[in-house]
Amino acid sequence: MQLQWRKLYTKWFDSSIRKERLLDVLDRRSLVEEIAIARIEWSAAQERLDWAIGKDHIDYSIFALEAAEKRYEMLLRIAKQKHWDNTPFQSEKESG
């Protein structure tokens, strides 16, 4: 009886660890994608400011640039707080 419980617990514990790893990888991929999108948006906002004509267009471009920059910085801060290493994704074979 005790052996059965141990097997069930081990099976559950192993599957929960795999789920945590999978969620961590998915979370990491999602954040990396968001950072890439934010960087593109920031670059586009810089380009928009370079080509802005007229006071209102310049004001809007500055506002959009500052917002895009803040979003990019925020996402980088979140990634830094996660304490992930520089290897974004390891295959299942490498991680064991």
N, CA, C and O atoms as a CHARMM CRD file, in Angstrom:
* protein
*
  384
    1    1 MET  N      0.82200  -1.19500   0.00000 PROA 1      0.00000
    2    1 MET  CA     0.00000   0.00000   0.00000 PROA 1      0.00000
    3    1 MET  C      0.86800   1.26200   0.00000 PROA 1      0.00000
    4    1 MET  O      0.63600   2.20300  -0.75900 PROA 1      0.00000
    5    2 GLN  N      1.87800   1.24700   0.88100 PROA 2      0.00000
    6    2 GLN  CA     2.75600   2.41200   0.97100 PROA 2      0.00000
    7    2 GLN  C      3.52900   2.61200  -0.33100 PROA 2      0.00000
    8    2 GLN  O      3.77400   3.74700  -0.73900 PROA 2      0.00000
    9    3 LEU  N      3.90500   1.53700  -0.97200 PROA 3      0.00000
   10    3 LEU  CA     4.61800   1.61500  -2.24700 PROA 3      0.00000
   11    3 LEU  C      3.74200   2.24700  -3.32000 PROA 3      0.00000
   12    3 LEU  O      4.23400   3.02100  -4.14200 PROA 3      0.00000
   13    4 GLN  N      2.44800   1.92700  -3.32300 PROA 4      0.00000
   14    4 GLN  CA     1.53100   2.52900  -4.28900 PROA 4      0.00000
   15    4 GLN  C      1.43100   4.03800  -4.08200 PROA 4      0.00000
   16    4 GLN  O      1.46200   4.80400  -5.04500 PROA 4      0.00000
   17    5 TRP  N      1.31300   4.45800  -2.83100 PROA 5      0.00000
   18    5 TRP  CA     1.24000   5.89800  -2.54500 PROA 5      0.00000
   19    5 TRP  C      2.51900   6.60400  -2.97700 PROA 5      0.00000
   20    5 TRP  O      2.48700   7.71100  -3.51400 PROA 5      0.00000
   21    6 ARG  N      3.63500   5.94500  -2.73300 PROA 6      0.00000
   22    6 ARG  CA     4.91300   6.53900  -3.12600 PROA 6      0.00000
   23    6 ARG  C      4.98300   6.69400  -4.64200 PROA 6      0.00000
   24    6 ARG  O      5.43700   7.72300  -5.14200 PROA 6      0.00000
   25    7 LYS  N      4.53600   5.67900  -5.37000 PROA 7      0.00000
   26    7 LYS  CA     4.52900   5.76000  -6.83500 PROA 7      0.00000
   27    7 LYS  C      3.59900   6.87000  -7.31400 PROA 7      0.00000
   28    7 LYS  O      3.95400   7.64800  -8.20000 PROA 7      0.00000
   29    8 LEU  N      2.39500   6.94100  -6.71800 PROA 8      0.00000
   30    8 LEU  CA     1.44900   7.99100  -7.09700 PROA 8      0.00000
   31    8 LEU  C      2.01600   9.37600  -6.79900 PROA 8      0.00000
   32    8 LEU  O      1.91900  10.28900  -7.62000 PROA 8      0.00000
   33    9 TYR  N      2.61100   9.52100  -5.61400 PROA 9      0.00000
   34    9 TYR  CA     3.17600  10.81200  -5.24000 PROA 9      0.00000
   35    9 TYR  C      4.31400  11.18900  -6.18500 PROA 9      0.00000
   36    9 TYR  O      4.40100  12.32900  -6.64000 PROA 9      0.00000
   37   10 THR  N      5.17900  10.22800  -6.47300 PROA 10     0.00000
   38   10 THR  CA     6.30200  10.48800  -7.37500 PROA 10     0.00000
   39   10 THR  C      5.80100  10.86400  -8.75900 PROA 10     0.00000
   40   10 THR  O      6.32000  11.78900  -9.38500 PROA 10     0.00000
   41   11 LYS  N      4.79100  10.14600  -9.23500 PROA 11     0.00000
   42   11 LYS  CA     4.22900  10.44600 -10.55100 PROA 11     0.00000
   43   11 LYS  C      3.61500  11.84700 -10.56500 PROA 11     0.00000
   44   11 LYS  O      3.83500  12.61100 -11.50400 PROA 11     0.00000
   45   12 TRP  N      2.84700  12.18600  -9.52700 PROA 12     0.00000
   46   12 TRP  CA     2.22500  13.50800  -9.44400 PROA 12     0.00000
   47   12 TRP  C      3.28600  14.59400  -9.33600 PROA 12     0.00000
   48   12 TRP  O      3.21200  15.61400 -10.02200 PROA 12     0.00000
   49   13 PHE  N      4.28400  14.37000  -8.46200 PROA 13     0.00000
   50   13 PHE  CA     5.33100  15.36100  -8.24000 PROA 13     0.00000
   51   13 PHE  C      6.12700  15.59900  -9.51400 PROA 13     0.00000
   52   13 PHE  O      6.41000  16.74500  -9.86100 PROA 13     0.00000
   53   14 ASP  N      6.49000  14.52900 -10.21800 PROA 14     0.00000
   54   14 ASP  CA     7.22300  14.67300 -11.47700 PROA 14     0.00000
   55   14 ASP  C      6.39800  15.42700 -12.51100 PROA 14     0.00000
   56   14 ASP  O      6.92500  16.28300 -13.22200 PROA 14     0.00000
   57   15 SER  N      5.10000  15.11200 -12.60100 PROA 15     0.00000
   58   15 SER  CA     4.26500  15.80800 -13.58700 PROA 15     0.00000
   59   15 SER  C      4.08600  17.27100 -13.21200 PROA 15     0.00000
   60   15 SER  O      4.02900  18.12300 -14.09900 PROA 15     0.00000
   61   16 SER  N      3.99400  17.58800 -11.91900 PROA 16     0.00000
   62   16 SER  CA     3.84700  18.99500 -11.52600 PROA 16     0.00000
   63   16 SER  C      5.12600  19.77500 -11.81800 PROA 16     0.00000
   64   16 SER  O      5.06700  20.94800 -12.18700 PROA 16     0.00000
   65   17 ILE  N      6.27600  19.13200 -11.65500 PROA 17     0.00000
   66   17 ILE  CA     7.54200  19.79300 -11.99200 PROA 17     0.00000
   67   17 ILE  C      7.61300  20.03800 -13.49200 PROA 17     0.00000
   68   17 ILE  O      8.04300  21.10600 -13.92800 PROA 17     0.00000
   69   18 ARG  N      7.19000  19.04300 -14.29200 PROA 18     0.00000
   70   18 ARG  CA     7.17500  19.23200 -15.74600 PROA 18     0.00000
   71   18 ARG  C      6.23600  20.36600 -16.13300 PROA 18     0.00000
   72   18 ARG  O      6.55500  21.16000 -17.01800 PROA 18     0.00000
   73   19 LYS  N      5.08300  20.44800 -15.48100 PROA 19     0.00000
   74   19 LYS  CA     4.13200  21.52700 -15.76200 PROA 19     0.00000
   75   19 LYS  C      4.74500  22.88000 -15.41700 PROA 19     0.00000
   76   19 LYS  O      4.61300  23.83900 -16.17700 PROA 19     0.00000
   77   20 GLU  N      5.42000  22.95500 -14.26100 PROA 20     0.00000
   78   20 GLU  CA     6.07400  24.20900 -13.87400 PROA 20     0.00000
   79   20 GLU  C      7.12700  24.60800 -14.89500 PROA 20     0.00000
   80   20 GLU  O      7.21400  25.77300 -15.28100 PROA 20     0.00000
   81   21 ARG  N      7.92500  23.64300 -15.33200 PROA 21     0.00000
   82   21 ARG  CA     8.94600  23.92500 -16.34000 PROA 21     0.00000
   83   21 ARG  C      8.32500  24.41000 -17.63600 PROA 21     0.00000
   84   21 ARG  O      8.80000  25.36700 -18.24600 PROA 21     0.00000
   85   22 LEU  N      7.26000  23.74300 -18.04900 PROA 22     0.00000
   86   22 LEU  CA     6.56900  24.13200 -19.27600 PROA 22     0.00000
   87   22 LEU  C      5.99500  25.53900 -19.14500 PROA 22     0.00000
   88   22 LEU  O      6.12500  26.34900 -20.06300 PROA 22     0.00000
   89   23 LEU  N      5.36300  25.83600 -18.01100 PROA 23     0.00000
   90   23 LEU  CA     4.81600  27.17600 -17.79500 PROA 23     0.00000
   91   23 LEU  C      5.92200  28.22000 -17.77400 PROA 23     0.00000
   92   23 LEU  O      5.74400  29.32600 -18.28500 PROA 23     0.00000
   93   24 ASP  N      7.06300  27.87600 -17.18600 PROA 24     0.00000
   94   24 ASP  CA     8.19100  28.80600 -17.15600 PROA 24     0.00000
   95   24 ASP  C      8.69700  29.08200 -18.56800 PROA 24     0.00000
   96   24 ASP  O      8.98500  30.22800 -18.91500 PROA 24     0.00000
   97   25 VAL  N      8.80600  28.03800 -19.38100 PROA 25     0.00000
   98   25 VAL  CA     9.26000  28.20700 -20.76500 PROA 25     0.00000
   99   25 VAL  C      8.25600  29.03700 -21.55500 PROA 25     0.00000
  100   25 VAL  O      8.64400  29.92700 -22.31100 PROA 25     0.00000
  101   26 LEU  N      6.96400  28.75000 -21.38400 PROA 26     0.00000
  102   26 LEU  CA     5.93700  29.51700 -22.09000 PROA 26     0.00000
  103   26 LEU  C      5.93300  30.96700 -21.63900 PROA 26     0.00000
  104   26 LEU  O      5.78700  31.87500 -22.45700 PROA 26     0.00000
  105   27 ASP  N      6.09300  31.18800 -20.33100 PROA 27     0.00000
  106   27 ASP  CA     6.15400  32.54600 -19.79400 PROA 27     0.00000
  107   27 ASP  C      7.35700  33.28500 -20.36600 PROA 27     0.00000
  108   27 ASP  O      7.26400  34.45400 -20.73800 PROA 27     0.00000
  109   28 ARG  N      8.47900  32.59200 -20.43100 PROA 28     0.00000
  110   28 ARG  CA     9.69600  33.19300 -20.96900 PROA 28     0.00000
  111   28 ARG  C      9.52500  33.54500 -22.44400 PROA 28     0.00000
  112   28 ARG  O      9.88600  34.64000 -22.87500 PROA 28     0.00000
  113   29 ARG  N      8.97400  32.61100 -23.21100 PROA 29     0.00000
  114   29 ARG  CA     8.76100  32.87300 -24.64500 PROA 29     0.00000
  115   29 ARG  C      7.82300  34.05000 -24.84800 PROA 29     0.00000
  116   29 ARG  O      8.06100  34.90400 -25.70300 PROA 29     0.00000
  117   30 SER  N      6.76700  34.09200 -24.06800 PROA 30     0.00000
  118   30 SER  CA     5.80000  35.18600 -24.18100 PROA 30     0.00000
  119   30 SER  C      6.46500  36.52200 -23.87100 PROA 30     0.00000
  120   30 SER  O      6.25900  37.50400 -24.58500 PROA 30     0.00000
  121   31 LEU  N      7.26100  36.55600 -22.80900 PROA 31     0.00000
  122   31 LEU  CA     7.93600  37.79700 -22.43900 PROA 31     0.00000
  123   31 LEU  C      8.96500  38.20200 -23.49000 PROA 31     0.00000
  124   31 LEU  O      9.08400  39.38200 -23.81700 PROA 31     0.00000
  125   32 VAL  N      9.70200  37.24100 -24.01500 PROA 32     0.00000
  126   32 VAL  CA    10.68600  37.53800 -25.06100 PROA 32     0.00000
  127   32 VAL  C      9.98900  38.10200 -26.29800 PROA 32     0.00000
  128   32 VAL  O     10.48400  39.03900 -26.92400 PROA 32     0.00000
  129   33 GLU  N      8.84000  37.52600 -26.64400 PROA 33     0.00000
  130   33 GLU  CA     8.08100  38.03900 -27.79100 PROA 33     0.00000
  131   33 GLU  C      7.58400  39.45600 -27.52600 PROA 33     0.00000
  132   33 GLU  O      7.65100  40.31300 -28.40700 PROA 33     0.00000
  133   34 GLU  N      7.08600  39.70500 -26.31800 PROA 34     0.00000
  134   34 GLU  CA     6.60900  41.04700 -25.96200 PROA 34     0.00000
  135   34 GLU  C      7.74700  42.06600 -26.01700 PROA 34     0.00000
  136   34 GLU  O      7.55400  43.19400 -26.47000 PROA 34     0.00000
  137   35 ILE  N      8.92800  41.66600 -25.55800 PROA 35     0.00000
  138   35 ILE  CA    10.08300  42.56700 -25.60000 PROA 35     0.00000
  139   35 ILE  C     10.44900  42.87600 -27.04400 PROA 35     0.00000
  140   35 ILE  O     10.74100  44.02400 -27.37800 PROA 35     0.00000
  141   36 ALA  N     10.43700  41.86600 -27.89900 PROA 36     0.00000
  142   36 ALA  CA    10.75300  42.08800 -29.31700 PROA 36     0.00000
  143   36 ALA  C      9.74000  43.03400 -29.95900 PROA 36     0.00000
  144   36 ALA  O     10.11600  43.92700 -30.71900 PROA 36     0.00000
  145   37 ILE  N      8.46100  42.84000 -29.65600 PROA 37     0.00000
  146   37 ILE  CA     7.42200  43.72100 -30.19700 PROA 37     0.00000
  147   37 ILE  C      7.60500  45.14000 -29.67400 PROA 37     0.00000
  148   37 ILE  O      7.49000  46.10200 -30.43400 PROA 37     0.00000
  149   38 ALA  N      7.89000  45.27500 -28.38400 PROA 38     0.00000
  150   38 ALA  CA     8.07700  46.60600 -27.79400 PROA 38     0.00000
  151   38 ALA  C      9.26900  47.32000 -28.41800 PROA 38     0.00000
  152   38 ALA  O      9.23100  48.53200 -28.63000 PROA 38     0.00000
  153   39 ARG  N     10.31700  46.57400 -28.70900 PROA 39     0.00000
  154   39 ARG  CA    11.48800  47.19400 -29.34300 PROA 39     0.00000
  155   39 ARG  C     11.15400  47.68500 -30.75700 PROA 39     0.00000
  156   39 ARG  O     11.59100  48.76100 -31.16500 PROA 39     0.00000
  157   40 ILE  N     10.38700  46.89700 -31.49200 PROA 40     0.00000
  158   40 ILE  CA     9.96100  47.30900 -32.83900 PROA 40     0.00000
  159   40 ILE  C      9.08800  48.55600 -32.75500 PROA 40     0.00000
  160   40 ILE  O      9.24200  49.48500 -33.54800 PROA 40     0.00000
  161   41 GLU  N      8.16400  48.57200 -31.78400 PROA 41     0.00000
  162   41 GLU  CA     7.29200  49.74000 -31.61700 PROA 41     0.00000
  163   41 GLU  C      8.09900  50.97800 -31.24000 PROA 41     0.00000
  164   41 GLU  O      7.80400  52.08000 -31.70200 PROA 41     0.00000
  165   42 TRP  N      9.11900  50.79700 -30.39900 PROA 42     0.00000
  166   42 TRP  CA     9.97400  51.91500 -30.00100 PROA 42     0.00000
  167   42 TRP  C     10.73500  52.44700 -31.21400 PROA 42     0.00000
  168   42 TRP  O     10.83200  53.65800 -31.41300 PROA 42     0.00000
  169   43 SER  N     11.26700  51.54300 -32.01100 PROA 43     0.00000
  170   43 SER  CA    11.98200  51.93900 -33.22300 PROA 43     0.00000
  171   43 SER  C     11.05500  52.66400 -34.19600 PROA 43     0.00000
  172   43 SER  O     11.44800  53.65700 -34.80800 PROA 43     0.00000
  173   44 ALA  N      9.83000  52.16900 -34.33600 PROA 44     0.00000
  174   44 ALA  CA     8.85400  52.81700 -35.22300 PROA 44     0.00000
  175   44 ALA  C      8.50300  54.21200 -34.71100 PROA 44     0.00000
  176   44 ALA  O      8.32700  55.14000 -35.50100 PROA 44     0.00000
  177   45 ALA  N      8.40200  54.35800 -33.40100 PROA 45     0.00000
  178   45 ALA  CA     8.09400  55.66900 -32.82000 PROA 45     0.00000
  179   45 ALA  C      9.24200  56.65400 -33.06500 PROA 45     0.00000
  180   45 ALA  O      9.00600  57.83500 -33.31700 PROA 45     0.00000
  181   46 GLN  N     10.48200  56.16400 -32.99000 PROA 46     0.00000
  182   46 GLN  CA    11.63000  57.02200 -33.29500 PROA 46     0.00000
  183   46 GLN  C     11.58400  57.47100 -34.74900 PROA 46     0.00000
  184   46 GLN  O     11.82800  58.63700 -35.05900 PROA 46     0.00000
  185   47 GLU  N     11.27300  56.54400 -35.62300 PROA 47     0.00000
  186   47 GLU  CA    11.17600  56.85600 -37.05200 PROA 47     0.00000
  187   47 GLU  C     10.04800  57.86000 -37.30900 PROA 47     0.00000
  188   47 GLU  O     10.20300  58.78400 -38.10700 PROA 47     0.00000
  189   48 ARG  N      8.92300  57.67400 -36.63200 PROA 48     0.00000
  190   48 ARG  CA     7.78700  58.58000 -36.79000 PROA 48     0.00000
  191   48 ARG  C      8.17500  60.00300 -36.37100 PROA 48     0.00000
  192   48 ARG  O      7.78100  60.97300 -37.01700 PROA 48     0.00000
  193   49 LEU  N      8.94900  60.11900 -35.29100 PROA 49     0.00000
  194   49 LEU  CA     9.38600  61.43800 -34.83000 PROA 49     0.00000
  195   49 LEU  C     10.32500  62.08000 -35.84400 PROA 49     0.00000
  196   49 LEU  O     10.26900  63.28900 -36.06700 PROA 49     0.00000
  197   50 ASP  N     11.18300  61.27600 -36.45500 PROA 50     0.00000
  198   50 ASP  CA    12.10200  61.81100 -37.46500 PROA 50     0.00000
  199   50 ASP  C     11.35500  62.42200 -38.64600 PROA 50     0.00000
  200   50 ASP  O     11.83300  63.37600 -39.26100 PROA 50     0.00000
  201   51 TRP  N     10.18900  61.87500 -38.96200 PROA 51     0.00000
  202   51 TRP  CA     9.44200  62.33700 -40.13100 PROA 51     0.00000
  203   51 TRP  C      8.23400  63.20200 -39.76800 PROA 51     0.00000
  204   51 TRP  O      7.41500  63.51400 -40.63400 PROA 51     0.00000
  205   52 ALA  N      8.11900  63.58600 -38.52100 PROA 52     0.00000
  206   52 ALA  CA     6.96400  64.38000 -38.08500 PROA 52     0.00000
  207   52 ALA  C      7.00400  65.77900 -38.68400 PROA 52     0.00000
  208   52 ALA  O      8.05100  66.42400 -38.73900 PROA 52     0.00000
  209   53 ILE  N      5.83600  66.23100 -39.13000 PROA 53     0.00000
  210   53 ILE  CA     5.69900  67.57000 -39.70300 PROA 53     0.00000
  211   53 ILE  C      4.54000  68.24800 -38.98300 PROA 53     0.00000
  212   53 ILE  O      3.45900  67.67200 -38.85500 PROA 53     0.00000
  213   54 GLY  N      4.75800  69.43300 -38.52900 PROA 54     0.00000
  214   54 GLY  CA     3.69800  70.17400 -37.84400 PROA 54     0.00000
  215   54 GLY  C      3.74300  69.95400 -36.34100 PROA 54     0.00000
  216   54 GLY  O      4.16900  68.90200 -35.86300 PROA 54     0.00000
  217   55 LYS  N      3.29600  70.96100 -35.60600 PROA 55     0.00000
  218   55 LYS  CA     3.36900  70.94400 -34.14800 PROA 55     0.00000
  219   55 LYS  C      2.60200  69.76400 -33.54200 PROA 55     0.00000
  220   55 LYS  O      3.13400  69.06000 -32.68300 PROA 55     0.00000
  221   56 ASP  N      1.37200  69.54200 -33.97500 PROA 56     0.00000
  222   56 ASP  CA     0.56200  68.45700 -33.41200 PROA 56     0.00000
  223   56 ASP  C      1.16900  67.08600 -33.70000 PROA 56     0.00000
  224   56 ASP  O      1.17800  66.20900 -32.83600 PROA 56     0.00000
  225   57 HSD  N      1.66400  66.91100 -34.89500 PROA 57     0.00000
  226   57 HSD  CA     2.27100  65.63100 -35.26100 PROA 57     0.00000
  227   57 HSD  C      3.54600  65.40000 -34.45100 PROA 57     0.00000
  228   57 HSD  O      3.81800  64.27800 -34.02500 PROA 57     0.00000
  229   58 ILE  N      4.31700  66.45100 -34.24100 PROA 58     0.00000
  230   58 ILE  CA     5.54400  66.33200 -33.43900 PROA 58     0.00000
  231   58 ILE  C      5.19500  66.00400 -31.99400 PROA 58     0.00000
  232   58 ILE  O      5.82400  65.13700 -31.38700 PROA 58     0.00000
  233   59 ASP  N      4.18400  66.69800 -31.42900 PROA 59     0.00000
  234   59 ASP  CA     3.76300  66.42200 -30.05300 PROA 59     0.00000
  235   59 ASP  C      3.31000  64.97100 -29.89100 PROA 59     0.00000
  236   59 ASP  O      3.68600  64.29500 -28.93400 PROA 59     0.00000
  237   60 TYR  N      2.50000  64.50800 -30.83700 PROA 60     0.00000
  238   60 TYR  CA     2.02400  63.12700 -30.78800 PROA 60     0.00000
  239   60 TYR  C      3.19400  62.15100 -30.90000 PROA 60     0.00000
  240   60 TYR  O      3.23600  61.14800 -30.18800 PROA 60     0.00000
  241   61 SER  N      4.13000  62.43800 -31.77900 PROA 61     0.00000
  242   61 SER  CA     5.27500  61.55000 -31.99000 PROA 61     0.00000
  243   61 SER  C      6.14100  61.46500 -30.74200 PROA 61     0.00000
  244   61 SER  O      6.64500  60.39500 -30.40200 PROA 61     0.00000
  245   62 ILE  N      6.31300  62.59400 -30.06000 PROA 62     0.00000
  246   62 ILE  CA     7.09200  62.59600 -28.81100 PROA 62     0.00000
  247   62 ILE  C      6.37600  61.76200 -27.75100 PROA 62     0.00000
  248   62 ILE  O      6.99500  60.95000 -27.06400 PROA 62     0.00000
  249   63 PHE  N      5.06900  61.97000 -27.62600 PROA 63     0.00000
  250   63 PHE  CA     4.27700  61.20200 -26.66300 PROA 63     0.00000
  251   63 PHE  C      4.36700  59.70200 -26.95700 PROA 63     0.00000
  252   63 PHE  O      4.58400  58.90300 -26.04600 PROA 63     0.00000
  253   64 ALA  N      4.20300  59.32400 -28.21000 PROA 64     0.00000
  254   64 ALA  CA     4.26000  57.91000 -28.60500 PROA 64     0.00000
  255   64 ALA  C      5.64900  57.32400 -28.35300 PROA 64     0.00000
  256   64 ALA  O      5.77200  56.17700 -27.92300 PROA 64     0.00000
  257   65 LEU  N      6.69000  58.10800 -28.62000 PROA 65     0.00000
  258   65 LEU  CA     8.06000  57.64800 -28.38700 PROA 65     0.00000
  259   65 LEU  C      8.30200  57.39900 -26.90100 PROA 65     0.00000
  260   65 LEU  O      8.86300  56.37000 -26.52200 PROA 65     0.00000
  261   66 GLU  N      7.87800  58.34100 -26.06400 PROA 66     0.00000
  262   66 GLU  CA     8.07300  58.17600 -24.62000 PROA 66     0.00000
  263   66 GLU  C      7.30200  56.96900 -24.09200 PROA 66     0.00000
  264   66 GLU  O      7.81300  56.22000 -23.25900 PROA 66     0.00000
  265   67 ALA  N      6.08200  56.78200 -24.57200 PROA 67     0.00000
  266   67 ALA  CA     5.27600  55.63700 -24.13300 PROA 67     0.00000
  267   67 ALA  C      5.91600  54.31900 -24.56900 PROA 67     0.00000
  268   67 ALA  O      5.97700  53.37300 -23.78300 PROA 67     0.00000
  269   68 ALA  N      6.38700  54.25000 -25.79700 PROA 68     0.00000
  270   68 ALA  CA     7.02200  53.03100 -26.30500 PROA 68     0.00000
  271   68 ALA  C      8.31100  52.73200 -25.54100 PROA 68     0.00000
  272   68 ALA  O      8.60800  51.57900 -25.22900 PROA 68     0.00000
  273   69 GLU  N      9.06300  53.77800 -25.24700 PROA 69     0.00000
  274   69 GLU  CA    10.30900  53.60700 -24.49800 PROA 69     0.00000
  275   69 GLU  C     10.02700  53.10000 -23.08800 PROA 69     0.00000
  276   69 GLU  O     10.72200  52.20800 -22.60200 PROA 69     0.00000
  277   70 LYS  N      9.02300  53.65600 -22.43000 PROA 70     0.00000
  278   70 LYS  CA     8.66500  53.22700 -21.06700 PROA 70     0.00000
  279   70 LYS  C      8.21000  51.76600 -21.05800 PROA 70     0.00000
  280   70 LYS  O      8.56500  51.00800 -20.15500 PROA 70     0.00000
  281   71 ARG  N      7.43200  51.37800 -22.05400 PROA 71     0.00000
  282   71 ARG  CA     6.95800  49.99200 -22.13300 PROA 71     0.00000
  283   71 ARG  C      8.12800  49.03200 -22.33000 PROA 71     0.00000
  284   71 ARG  O      8.19100  47.98000 -21.69400 PROA 71     0.00000
  285   72 TYR  N      9.04500  49.39800 -23.20800 PROA 72     0.00000
  286   72 TYR  CA    10.22000  48.56800 -23.46700 PROA 72     0.00000
  287   72 TYR  C     11.06200  48.42700 -22.19200 PROA 72     0.00000
  288   72 TYR  O     11.49500  47.32800 -21.84700 PROA 72     0.00000
  289   73 GLU  N     11.28900  49.54300 -21.50000 PROA 73     0.00000
  290   73 GLU  CA    12.06400  49.50800 -20.25500 PROA 73     0.00000
  291   73 GLU  C     11.36900  48.66100 -19.19000 PROA 73     0.00000
  292   73 GLU  O     12.02400  47.90900 -18.46800 PROA 73     0.00000
  293   74 MET  N     10.03800  48.78500 -19.09200 PROA 74     0.00000
  294   74 MET  CA     9.28000  48.01400 -18.11700 PROA 74     0.00000
  295   74 MET  C      9.42900  46.51400 -18.37600 PROA 74     0.00000
  296   74 MET  O      9.65400  45.74100 -17.44400 PROA 74     0.00000
  297   75 LEU  N      9.30400  46.10700 -19.62900 PROA 75     0.00000
  298   75 LEU  CA     9.43000  44.69000 -19.96400 PROA 75     0.00000
  299   75 LEU  C     10.84000  44.17400 -19.69300 PROA 75     0.00000
  300   75 LEU  O     11.00800  43.04100 -19.24300 PROA 75     0.00000
  301   76 LEU  N     11.84800  44.99100 -19.96200 PROA 76     0.00000
  302   76 LEU  CA    13.22300  44.58700 -19.65600 PROA 76     0.00000
  303   76 LEU  C     13.42600  44.43500 -18.15200 PROA 76     0.00000
  304   76 LEU  O     14.11400  43.51800 -17.70400 PROA 76     0.00000
  305   77 ARG  N     12.82600  45.33300 -17.37600 PROA 77     0.00000
  306   77 ARG  CA    12.90900  45.23900 -15.91800 PROA 77     0.00000
  307   77 ARG  C     12.25200  43.95000 -15.42300 PROA 77     0.00000
  308   77 ARG  O     12.79000  43.27100 -14.54800 PROA 77     0.00000
  309   78 ILE  N     11.09400  43.61900 -15.98100 PROA 78     0.00000
  310   78 ILE  CA    10.40400  42.38200 -15.59100 PROA 78     0.00000
  311   78 ILE  C     11.27500  41.17000 -15.90800 PROA 78     0.00000
  312   78 ILE  O     11.39600  40.25900 -15.08900 PROA 78     0.00000
  313   79 ALA  N     11.87600  41.15800 -17.08700 PROA 79     0.00000
  314   79 ALA  CA    12.74400  40.03900 -17.47300 PROA 79     0.00000
  315   79 ALA  C     13.94500  39.94200 -16.53800 PROA 79     0.00000
  316   79 ALA  O     14.36900  38.84400 -16.17600 PROA 79     0.00000
  317   80 LYS  N     14.48500  41.08300 -16.15300 PROA 80     0.00000
  318   80 LYS  CA    15.64200  41.08400 -15.25600 PROA 80     0.00000
  319   80 LYS  C     15.25700  40.55500 -13.87200 PROA 80     0.00000
  320   80 LYS  O     16.04500  39.85600 -13.23500 PROA 80     0.00000
  321   81 GLN  N     14.05800  40.88300 -13.40800 PROA 81     0.00000
  322   81 GLN  CA    13.59400  40.41700 -12.10000 PROA 81     0.00000
  323   81 GLN  C     13.37400  38.90800 -12.06800 PROA 81     0.00000
  324   81 GLN  O     13.42400  38.29600 -11.00200 PROA 81     0.00000
  325   82 LYS  N     13.13300  38.31100 -13.22400 PROA 82     0.00000
  326   82 LYS  CA    12.89900  36.86400 -13.29900 PROA 82     0.00000
  327   82 LYS  C     14.18700  36.07300 -13.07300 PROA 82     0.00000
  328   82 LYS  O     14.13200  34.87300 -12.80400 PROA 82     0.00000
  329   83 HSD  N     15.33900  36.72600 -13.17800 PROA 83     0.00000
  330   83 HSD  CA    16.65400  36.08900 -12.97200 PROA 83     0.00000
  331   83 HSD  C     16.86300  34.89500 -13.89500 PROA 83     0.00000
  332   83 HSD  O     17.40000  33.86500 -13.48700 PROA 83     0.00000
  333   84 TRP  N     16.43400  35.04600 -15.13900 PROA 84     0.00000
  334   84 TRP  CA    16.66700  33.99400 -16.11500 PROA 84     0.00000
  335   84 TRP  C     18.09400  34.09600 -16.61900 PROA 84     0.00000
  336   84 TRP  O     18.66200  35.18600 -16.69500 PROA 84     0.00000
  337   85 ASP  N     18.66600  32.95600 -16.96300 PROA 85     0.00000
  338   85 ASP  CA    20.00100  32.99300 -17.54700 PROA 85     0.00000
  339   85 ASP  C     19.89300  33.43800 -19.00800 PROA 85     0.00000
  340   85 ASP  O     18.79900  33.68800 -19.51400 PROA 85     0.00000
  341   86 ASN  N     21.03500  33.53000 -19.66900 PROA 86     0.00000
  342   86 ASN  CA    21.05900  34.01100 -21.05200 PROA 86     0.00000
  343   86 ASN  C     20.61900  32.96800 -22.06200 PROA 86     0.00000
  344   86 ASN  O     20.44100  33.28700 -23.23700 PROA 86     0.00000
  345   87 THR  N     20.44100  31.72800 -21.62800 PROA 87     0.00000
  346   87 THR  CA    19.97900  30.69400 -22.53400 PROA 87     0.00000
  347   87 THR  C     18.45900  30.72400 -22.52300 PROA 87     0.00000
  348   87 THR  O     17.84100  30.17900 -21.60900 PROA 87     0.00000
  349   88 PRO  N     17.84600  31.35000 -23.52100 PROA 88     0.00000
  350   88 PRO  CA    16.40300  31.54200 -23.43300 PROA 88     0.00000
  351   88 PRO  C     15.60300  30.25300 -23.38400 PROA 88     0.00000
  352   88 PRO  O     14.64700  30.15400 -22.61600 PROA 88     0.00000
  353   89 PHE  N     15.97000  29.27000 -24.18200 PROA 89     0.00000
  354   89 PHE  CA    15.16800  28.05400 -24.23800 PROA 89     0.00000
  355   89 PHE  C     16.08300  26.84900 -24.33400 PROA 89     0.00000
  356   89 PHE  O     16.93400  26.76800 -25.22000 PROA 89     0.00000
  357   90 GLN  N     15.90200  25.91600 -23.41600 PROA 90     0.00000
  358   90 GLN  CA    16.63700  24.66500 -23.49100 PROA 90     0.00000
  359   90 GLN  C     15.68200  23.59100 -23.96200 PROA 90     0.00000
  360   90 GLN  O     14.50000  23.59100 -23.62000 PROA 90     0.00000
  361   91 SER  N     16.20500  22.68800 -24.74300 PROA 91     0.00000
  362   91 SER  CA    15.35800  21.58100 -25.17600 PROA 91     0.00000
  363   91 SER  C     15.15700  20.62300 -24.00900 PROA 91     0.00000
  364   91 SER  O     15.93000  20.63900 -23.05200 PROA 91     0.00000
  365   92 GLU  N     14.13400  19.80000 -24.08300 PROA 92     0.00000
  366   92 GLU  CA    13.86200  18.81700 -23.04500 PROA 92     0.00000
  367   92 GLU  C     15.05700  17.88300 -22.85600 PROA 92     0.00000
  368   92 GLU  O     15.32900  17.43700 -21.74200 PROA 92     0.00000
  369   93 LYS  N     15.76400  17.59100 -23.93900 PROA 93     0.00000
  370   93 LYS  CA    16.91400  16.69800 -23.87700 PROA 93     0.00000
  371   93 LYS  C     18.01500  17.30200 -23.00100 PROA 93     0.00000
  372   93 LYS  O     18.64800  16.59400 -22.21800 PROA 93     0.00000
  373   94 GLU  N     18.24100  18.61700 -23.13700 PROA 94     0.00000
  374   94 GLU  CA    19.30000  19.27200 -22.38100 PROA 94     0.00000
  375   94 GLU  C     18.92800  19.42500 -20.91400 PROA 94     0.00000
  376   94 GLU  O     19.78700  19.29500 -20.04200 PROA 94     0.00000
  377   95 SER  N     17.64600  19.70300 -20.62700 PROA 95     0.00000
  378   95 SER  CA    17.25700  19.98600 -19.25600 PROA 95     0.00000
  379   95 SER  C     16.99700  18.72000 -18.43400 PROA 95     0.00000
  380   95 SER  O     16.76900  18.80700 -17.22700 PROA 95     0.00000
  381   96 GLY  N     17.03000  17.56800 -19.06000 PROA 96     0.00000
  382   96 GLY  CA    16.91100  16.33200 -18.32200 PROA 96     0.00000
  383   96 GLY  C     15.63500  15.72000 -18.44000 PROA 96     0.00000
  384   96 GLY  O     15.40300  14.66000 -17.85800 PROA 96     0.00000
